[in-house]
Amino acid sequence: TFTPSRVNELFSIENTPVCHYSNFVPSRYNMNEIFRYLTDEPEDWEMREDGYVSFPAALLNPVSKHWHFFISSKLLPTMKVNKVTKESAILNYCIQSGLPIDVGTIIVKSALGLIVHGSVHGLGHPSIIFALCCQYQVSYEAWEKILLPWKPLDPTDMFPTLNNNDEITAISDRAFD
């Protein structure tokens, strides 16, 4: 079964009893606070009748921009990295604020959301699904082609424009100050 605890186990991450991202209830006040924290700009949310939708990624401050690309490629996959969705903004804020999150819960909800709501871009988290299938010895037919997933997570995924570990450490340390 594709559960948060199995995903956390795969990455050797402890289960988190309270996930601030999953329990977050958007309000006008906290969404504006998140926007200011991530951008240092006046509010510029794209709105619909049912609430907040997104804002341009170009408005993100440098640290938030790095986290946005990590989140958009690893935790909440999207091909539209030029926009910061409400969900991505909330997760980015939780990470930078040091609020507890449960990676397994986030990934499972994201994958199930793609299944339930559909996606024209394919199934999210194929590397994780493949690794879990291997771990639990899921069998496959001889005619099925096994495609190897992309490389696993590493620190440069969060900060792709940097080219040495000192810069990565300095920026990641500032993200949690």
C-alpha positions, -999 to +999 in steps of 0.1 A: +000+000+000+011+035-008+010+051+026+028+081+042+047+059+067+060+037+038+072+067+019+089+081+050+105+046+056+118+046+021+137+079+028+146+069+064+125+098+077+106+096+109+068+100+108+057+134+120+026+133+143+015+168+132+020+181+097+015+218+096+012+218+058-016+192+058-034+209+087-030+245+073-063+264+070-059+294+046-073+327+057-068+362+043-044+371+071-021+341+070-020+339+032-010+376+030+017+368+057+030+339+036+031+361+005+051+388+023+075+362+038+082+345+005+084+376-017+091+408+003+065+423-021+030+437-018+002+412-022-002+400-058-023+368-055-044+356-085-078+352-070-110+332-078-143+331-061-132+301-041-100+318-029-063+321-035-048+305-066-013+315-075+012+343-080+042+347-104+074+329-092+094+359-104+083+377-072+099+351-049+129+362-029+161+342-037+159+316-009+121+311-015+128+307-052+153+279-046+128+261-023+101+267-049+120+248-075+128+219-051+091+217-040+079+219-076+102+190-088+102+167-057+072+172-034+044+188-054+054+181-090+043+206-116+055+217-150+043+253-144+072+265-123+066+301-134+036+302-110+036+296-072+004+278-063-013+283-029-002+247-019+034+253-029+035+287-011+021+271+021+047+243+020+075+267+012+065+288+042+063+258+065+097+246+054+114+279+058+097+286+091+108+253+106+072+241+111+070+203+112+059+186+080+054+150+071+070+143+037+052+110+033+018+126+038+026+154+014+038+130-013+009+105-009-017+134-010+000+148-041+001+115-059-035+107-050-046+141-061-030+135-095-049+102-097-083+116-086-081+150-105-061+137-135-031+152-151-021+158-186+016+156-176+017+120-164+019+104-130+038+123-103+065+107-081+074+079-104+108+073-087+091+069-053+065+046-067+091+025-085+113+023-054+084+012-033+074-015-058+110-028-058+111-027-020+079-047-017+089-070-046+060-062-068+061-085-098+058-073-134+053-090-167+083-099-189+070-077-217+069-046-194+098-022-199+114-010-167+126+026-170+151+037-144+140+068-125+159+100-124+186+105-099+176+105-062+174+137-041+206+154-033+214+189-018+220+205-052+184+197-062+173+225-038+199+250-050+205+241-087+222+274-095+249+270-070+281+250-077+297+243-044+287+230-010+298+261+009+273+282-010+245+256-005+252+254+033+253+292+036+219+296+019+202+266+036+214+280+070+200+314+062+167+298+052+161+286+088+174+317+107 
